[in-house]
Structures are given as C-alpha cells and as structure tokens.
Amino acid sequence: MTHATQAPTVDMKLEIAVIPVSDVDRAKTFYQNLGWRLDADFAGADDYRVIQFTPPGSGASVIFGKNVTAAAPGSAQGLYLVVSDVEAARKELLDRGVEISSVFHAGDKTVGPDQPYLFGRARIDGADPEQRSYRSFASFSDPDGNGWLFQEVTARLPGRVDIDTTFSSSTDLAAAFRRAAAAHGEHEKRNGGQHDANWPDWYAEYIAAEQAGRELPQ
C-alpha cells in the first residue's frame, strides 16, 4: 500500500503520559516536592482518583491515581525531561532532597541487561566530553521506581522545531544568551579582537539558528 507523504493538516500535541503508582498520596507528595505544578486532583465513583502534574515549562503533563491504569507500579521507564543545563537541573533536585544520579553520558560499547545502560550503551560518568547537545544525562526515580531522565539539549537537530524561537522560562533564555556570548567571544577573537558593534544581531541569529537546528554563525 502506498501512503501519501504530505504534511499532516491537524496538529497532534502530546498532552498526557500515564504513570502507574501504588500509593497515590505518596506519589503526589513526591511530584509536588519536585516543584511541578499541580493541575488536578479529582475523585469519583468506584474508588476512582486522578492527579495531574506538569513539569516547569512543559507542554505535556503526567497523570496517576487509583483505577487509572492497569500497568504495574514502577513500570514506566525512560521518561525524558529535556533541560538546557543538566547540572543546574540536577542541583535543583538535590536542593529539594531528591535522590538523583551524577551526570553521565553514553559510551560506545554495548552492555548486558543487568548493567546500567542508555540506549543499550554503557553509562560513563561525567557530562559528554565534547559538550554535545542530546548527550548528557542524569536519572532519578519516584517512590515506585518509575524512571526519569534529564537530557541536556542546547541545540536542536535540523527539522526538530518550528521556525518560531520560543523559550519556556527566563532560565532557558539566559542559558541561550550565555552560549551565544561564549560563541561571540570566539567570533571576535577570529576577527582580531575587535569589538563587534552589531553583537545584538549576531546573538539573535545565533540563538534562532541554535533552536531551529540550522548552521550556527561563525
């Protein structure tokens, strides 16, 4: 069967991920302590209850509760939280008393199922040595063992974002400015160390290109 390759005409926005828990109030306390926004806590007939939380800056939320899912508590794994600075995100959770792994990146060698891994690759201590986007992580779990991963993304792959440049928080925008400032410093060095009076235009182009996954200005 031949399928048309035209672009979809209806937006399909991921809204909810369901996570299975054994103790609803314990899970509620945990996710509140992460600093996530509590959107709903509804109870109904037949011992039904649903709670919804949204991570800061996220367009998608999570729900859990009683009689919400038949999945085994703790069976949700590989839940990704994209952050612009994995070290800062990790420190925030540590400051909230949440147990979280050290920052790591994926190695080149495959590992067995009984070893810590990421995409079937060994976890190597420390951030990605080349500071590449998508390559640095930290992991934590809720009280039931549902597994979460911070993934540091500083520049999107081509085609992964719309043309519009948007930021979910002032923290993310500030991080983008810092990356642009560092890159612009190298740009000025290559140009004999002369002050670039048009630095605002250069910053704007750098930040927009980084988000859109285009080639960065040099």
C-alpha positions in Angstrom: 0.0 0.0 0.0 1.3 3.5 -0.9 0.9 6.2 1.7 0.8 9.9 0.9 3.8 11.8 2.3 2.1 15.2 2.5 2.4 17.0 5.8 -0.4 16.5 8.4 -3.0 19.2 8.4 -4.1 18.6 12.0 -1.8 19.3 15.0 -1.3 16.3 17.2 0.1 17.6 20.5 1.2 15.0 23.1 -0.7 16.0 26.2 -0.6 13.3 28.9 1.7 10.4 30.0 0.2 8.0 32.5 2.5 6.7 35.3 1.5 3.8 37.5 1.8 4.2 41.2 0.9 2.1 44.3 0.4 4.9 46.8 -1.3 7.9 45.3 -0.7 10.4 48.2 2.9 9.4 48.5 3.4 10.0 44.7 1.5 13.3 45.0 3.9 14.5 47.7 6.9 13.4 45.7 5.9 15.2 42.5 4.9 18.3 44.5 8.4 18.3 46.0 9.9 18.4 42.5 8.3 21.8 42.1 5.9 20.6 39.4 2.5 22.4 39.0 -0.5 20.5 40.4 -3.2 20.8 37.8 -5.9 18.5 39.2 -6.8 16.1 42.0 -10.2 14.6 41.2 -12.0 11.8 42.9 -15.1 10.0 41.6 -17.3 6.9 42.0 -15.9 3.3 42.1 -12.8 4.4 44.1 -11.5 6.5 41.2 -9.0 9.3 41.6 -6.8 11.1 39.1 -4.0 13.6 39.8 -2.3 15.7 37.1 1.1 17.4 37.4 3.0 19.5 34.8 6.8 19.9 34.9 8.0 23.6 34.6 7.9 24.8 31.1 6.4 21.6 29.7 3.5 21.4 27.2 2.8 17.9 28.4 1.6 16.6 31.8 1.6 13.3 33.7 -1.3 11.7 35.5 -1.6 9.0 38.1 -4.1 7.8 40.6 -6.4 5.0 41.6 -8.0 2.9 38.9 -6.3 5.0 36.2 -4.1 2.3 34.7 -3.7 -1.5 35.0 0.1 -1.2 34.5 2.3 -2.4 37.3 3.5 0.4 39.6 7.0 1.5 38.7 6.9 0.1 35.2 7.1 3.4 33.4 10.7 3.9 32.4 12.7 6.2 30.1 10.6 9.3 30.8 12.6 12.2 29.4 12.7 15.7 30.8 14.7 18.0 28.4 16.7 20.7 30.1 19.1 23.4 28.9 21.6 22.8 31.8 21.7 19.3 33.2 24.0 20.2 36.1 21.7 23.1 37.2 18.6 20.8 36.9 20.3 18.1 39.0 21.4 20.6 41.7 17.8 21.9 42.0 16.5 18.4 42.7 19.3 17.8 45.2 18.4 21.0 46.9 14.9 19.7 47.2 16.1 16.5 48.8 15.5 14.3 45.8 18.0 11.4 45.2 19.4 11.7 41.7 22.4 10.2 39.8 25.5 12.0 38.9 25.7 13.4 35.4 26.7 10.8 32.8 26.9 10.2 29.1 26.6 7.2 26.8 29.7 5.2 26.0 30.4 3.4 22.7 30.2 -0.2 24.0 27.0 -2.2 24.4 26.2 -3.7 27.8 24.2 -6.6 29.2 20.7 -6.2 30.5 21.9 -6.4 34.2 24.2 -3.4 33.8 23.3 0.4 33.9 22.8 1.5 30.3 21.4 4.1 28.0 20.1 3.1 24.5 22.0 -0.1 25.1 25.3 1.7 25.7 27.3 1.9 28.9 26.8 4.9 31.2 30.1 6.8 31.6 30.5 9.2 34.5 30.5 12.9 33.7 29.0 15.1 31.0 29.7 14.5 27.4 33.4 15.4 26.9 32.6 17.4 23.8 29.6 19.1 25.4 27.4 18.0 22.5 23.6 18.6 22.6 21.5 15.5 23.5 24.5 13.7 25.0 24.5 14.4 28.8 22.0 12.9 31.3 21.1 12.4 34.9 18.5 10.0 36.2 16.1 9.7 39.1 13.0 7.7 40.1 9.8 8.3 42.0 9.0 6.2 45.1 7.6 3.4 43.0 10.6 3.2 40.7 9.2 5.0 37.7 12.3 6.2 35.9 13.0 9.7 34.8 15.9 11.1 32.7 17.2 14.7 32.4 18.6 15.1 28.9 20.6 18.2 28.2 19.5 19.8 24.8 21.2 23.1 23.9 20.8 22.9 20.1 18.0 21.0 18.2 18.7 18.8 15.3 17.6 20.2 11.9 13.8 20.0 11.4 13.0 19.2 15.1 11.5 22.6 15.9 9.3 25.2 14.2 10.6 28.4 12.8 9.5 30.4 15.8 12.1 30.9 18.6 10.5 30.4 22.0 11.7 29.8 25.5 9.7 28.2 28.3 11.5 30.2 31.1 13.8 33.1 31.7 16.4 30.5 32.9 16.4 28.8 29.4 16.7 32.2 27.7 19.6 33.2 30.0 21.4 29.9 29.2 20.9 30.6 25.4 22.4 34.1 25.9 25.4 32.6 27.7 26.1 30.1 24.9 25.7 32.9 22.4 28.1 35.1 24.4 30.8 32.4 24.5 30.4 31.8 20.8 30.5 35.5 20.0 33.7 35.8 22.1 35.4 33.3 19.8 33.9 35.2 16.8 35.6 38.4 18.0 38.9 36.6 18.5 38.8 35.4 14.9 38.3 39.0 13.8 41.4 40.4 15.5 39.8 41.0 18.9 37.9 44.0 17.6 34.6 44.9 19.3 31.6 43.9 17.2 29.1 46.8 17.4 26.5 44.6 15.7 26.7 42.0 18.5 22.9 42.1 19.2 22.2 41.0 15.6 24.8 38.2 15.9 23.3 37.0 19.2 19.8 36.9 17.7 21.0 35.0 14.7 22.9 32.5 16.8 20.0 31.9 19.2 17.5 31.5 16.4 19.8 29.2 14.4 20.5 27.1 17.5 16.8 26.5 18.3 16.0 25.7 14.6 18.9 23.3 14.2 20.5 25.4 11.4 24.2 26.0 10.9 25.5 28.4 13.6 27.0 31.7 12.6 30.8 31.8 12.7 
